[in-house]
Amino acid sequence: MSGHSLASATLEDRAVAIGQQVADAAERAHRDPAGITIVAVSKTFPRERVDAAYDLGFRHFGENRVQEIRQKYETPLPDDADVHLIGPLQTNKVRQAIRVVDRVESVDRDRLIETLAAELPRQERTLRVLVQVNVSGEAQKSGCTPEEAGSLVRMIADVPELTCDGLMTMAPYVDDPETVRPVFAQLREIRDRLQHDTGIALPILSMGMSGDFEVAIAEGATHVRIGRALFGER
Ligand SMILES: *Cc1c(COP(=O)(O)O)cnc(C)c1O
């Protein structure tokens, strides 16, 4: 028999391996593994892969394009599954997006909040969101500055249809995940400060991807967004 290369590993093999790595990372950080949610990033993968992951127990799916979401989830997932929009949201796509997504992780500017606030009552919907912070300051990354995060969180709190319960960040792509540990630590510090200053509960820290989720868990991630390590290369 040939060895178990990553390429030949099944979705189930990878799911088991990642579940174990998440649990191990949690234990090393003296955290309860049950406090960490895996968002299976299914962008570019067909609906059948999402359904297969659902059957393996995944309940959170990350997508980054509204057009793709509309097509892929034309038949909705079961009620206990959530689609997370993790990519940038243009205001002209808001109407379509909120028909299908359960959470937007990428709220990063006041115009977007205003558009959501106008559209949600029309669709008689509520929406959970995260504020995306560009901690590293990389020019090509979306997300607000750490300084802007507070006013966005407060602005969302004034919209009855919106709930902001945490922050999201994307670390730069690097070979050694230890390099980006300070990015994750800073998001946690920003969260702690905002929670203290605003009195708004922000329990969720969505940070860490296939290459760096173990470091993110060590720094307090409650949601890790894992694509390639679960579904294979895109
Ligand atoms: C694609 C993507 C991920 C997942 O990245 P992988 O390297 O495939 O795990 C996580 N977060 C965001 C915002 C993404 O766009």
The ligand as a MOL file (V3000), in Angstrom:
LIG
                    3D

  0  0  0     0  0            999 V3000
M  V30 BEGIN CTAB
M  V30 COUNTS 15 15 0 0 0
M  V30 BEGIN ATOM
M  V30 1 C -9.1470 31.6930 2.1870 0
M  V30 2 C -9.2790 32.2940 3.5540 0
M  V30 3 C -9.0190 31.5250 4.7030 0
M  V30 4 C -8.5440 30.0900 4.6590 0
M  V30 5 O -7.2310 30.0250 4.1870 0
M  V30 6 P -6.4920 28.5980 4.1070 0
M  V30 7 O -5.0690 28.9860 3.9570 0
M  V30 8 O -7.0550 27.9080 2.9150 0
M  V30 9 O -6.7740 27.8740 5.3550 0
M  V30 10 C -9.2090 32.1270 5.9280 0
M  V30 11 N -9.6220 33.4090 6.0480 0
M  V30 12 C -9.8830 34.1760 4.9720 0
M  V30 13 C -10.3420 35.5820 5.1700 0
M  V30 14 C -9.7110 33.6500 3.6900 0
M  V30 15 O -9.9700 34.4200 2.6330 0
M  V30 END ATOM
M  V30 BEGIN BOND
M  V30 1 1 1 2
M  V30 2 1 2 3
M  V30 3 2 2 14
M  V30 4 1 3 4
M  V30 5 2 3 10
M  V30 6 1 4 5
M  V30 7 1 5 6
M  V30 8 2 6 7
M  V30 9 1 6 8
M  V30 10 1 6 9
M  V30 11 1 10 11
M  V30 12 2 11 12
M  V30 13 1 12 13
M  V30 14 1 12 14
M  V30 15 1 14 15
M  V30 END BOND
M  V30 END CTAB
M  END
